[in-house]
């Protein structure tokens, strides 16, 4: 009975089943529902979001500490120009990713990979821009231990960069997978959710750094 139910759910009426399988207690094949992967990603993103919220809360508390040693980031307009361009690049990557998924829905595997890899390239460009921002900060004499504001700048941007680098790796892994059934590929959906979440987190970080870090 359970095997037949699984077979019904794996049918061609959009049951949302990923290709991965495992063996049940009776030795029969079982398939993982795609919603299980999506739910797992949402749980992971909730933990990541709480991590960044905790860091931002710590920065706000540290900024208001009675010691008064929080100094605005005096790195010049070049730093904020770099961060602004980086923000536009990352937002652009969300558009290329959405367009890639639309190509997948239409069954265009070549178009899907082209725009999907463009998203990877924009993500790599964002990370390169973050390195330029760090270089600009160091050029202004602001390092990790210079003052609390510069410390949080490095920590927040580094933490986001590490998470985004993980997203780039995931996108590349999806890009090299077989092209069959890409429109229903759960890996495409899960990777897209993660990438858009990293974009949203960066927007909050950027606004905080712009209006909190240099104030």
N, C-alpha and C positions, 0 to 999 in steps of 0.2 A: 504494500500500500504506500509506504513512504517513498519507495523507489519510483513508483508511478507518478506520485505527486511531484517529485523532483523533475521527472521527465516532462510533465506537463508544463512546469514553470520554465523549463529550458526550451520550450517550443518557440516557433517563429512569431508569436503574438506579442513580442516586446516584454518578456518576462524579466528582463534586467539581470541576466545571469552572467557572471564573469567566467572566463574559460578555465580558471584554476579549479582543481578538484582535489578531494581527499577521500579516503576510504572510511565508510561508516563501520559501526560495530559488527554489522552482519556481513562485512566484506563488500557491500555494494558501493557504487560510485556516488559521491555527493559533490555538489557544486556550491561555491560560495556566492550568495546573492550580492549583486553590485551595491545594494544599499548598505551592506555591512562594511564595505570599503569606504563608502562616502561617510557613513556614521563615524568610522574610525578616524578619518581625516578631520572631521568637524571636532571631535573630541581632542585630537592632537592640536588643532588650531586654537581651541579654547585655552589649552595649557600654555601655548606660545603667547597668546594675547595677554593672559594673566602675568606672564613673565615680564613682558614689556610694560604693562600697567604698573607692576611693582617697581620697575626701574624708574619710570617716570615719576611715580609717587615719591620714591627716594630722592630724586633730583629736586622735586618741589620742596620737600622737607629740608633738604640740605641747603637749598637757596635761602630759605627763611630762617636758618639757624642763627642764634644770637652772636656767633663768632664773627659774623660779618666778613668772612674771607671769600665769599662768592664774588668773582669778578666777571663782568661781561666779556664776551669773546671779541676782542679788538683785533680781528684778523682782516679787516678791510672788506670792501664790497666784492672783491674777487671771489672770496669764499662763498658768499651767499649767491653770487652769480653761478658758480659751479653747481651748488646744491639745487638751484632753480632749474638749470638745464638737466641735471640728473633726474629731477622729479618729472619733467616733461618726457624724458626718455623712458622712464619706467611706466608712465601712463600710456605712452605709445605702445609699449610692449603688451599692455592689456588689450589694446585695439587689435594688434596683429594676432594675438592669441584667439580673440573672439572670431576674427575673420578666418583663422585656420580651422576652428571648429565648424564654421559655416561651410567651409570647403569639404570638411569631412562628412557633414550631413548630406551634401550633394553627391558624395561618392567620388570626389576628385582627390585621389591619394597624392598626386603630384603637387597640387595646390596646397593640400593640407601640410605636407612636409615643408614646402617652401616657406609658408607663413609661420609654421611652427618653429623652424630653424631661425627665422627672422626674429622671433621672440627671444630665442636663446642669445642671438647676437646683441640685441638691445639690452638684455640682462647683463651680458659681459661688459657692454659699454657703460652701463650704470656702475658696475663694480670698479671699472677703470676710473670713472669720474670720482668715485669715493676716494680712491687712492690719491687723485689730484687734490681733493679737498683736504686730505690729511697733510699732503705736502705743503699746501698753502698755509695751513695752520702752523706747521712746523717752521715755515719761513717767517711767520710772524712771531716766532719764539714761544709758541704755545704747545706744550707737550702733555703727555698723559698725567704727569704729576705736578704740572705748573700751578693749577688751581682747580677747585671743584668743578667749575663750569667746563673747562677743557677736558677734565677726566670723564665727565658724563658724555661729552660730545664723542670722544673716542669710543667709549664703552657702548653707547647706544648705536652708533653707526657700524661698529664692528659686529655687534650681535645681529643686527639686521643683515649685514653683508654675509655673514656665515649662513644664516637661514636662506637668503636669496641664492647663494652659491649651491646649496642643497637643492633648491628648486630648479636651477639650471641643469644640474646633473639628472634630475628626474625627467626634465623635458627632453634631454638628449636620449635617455634610455627609451622613452616613448617613441621618439622619432625613428629609432633604428629597428623598431619592432615590425613584424610583417604588416602589410597594408590591408589585409583582409578584415572586413567588418570594423573598420576604424570608426564608423559613425556610431557604433554601439560599444566602443571600447571603453571599459570602465576606467582604465589607466588614464585615458585622455581627460575624462571628467574629473578624476581625483587630482591630477596634476594641475588642471585649470583652476580648480577651487583653491588649491594651495597658492598658486601664483597670484591670483587676484587678491587673496588675503595678504600676501607680502606687500603688494602695492598699497592696500589700504593702511597697513601698519606704517609704511613709510610716510604716507601723507600726514599721519598724526605726529610722527617723529619730526618731520620737516617743519611743521607748524610750531611744535614745541621749541625746536632749536632756533627758529627764526624769531619768535616772540618771547621766548623764555631764556634761551641761552645767552643772547646778547643784550638783554635788558638790564 
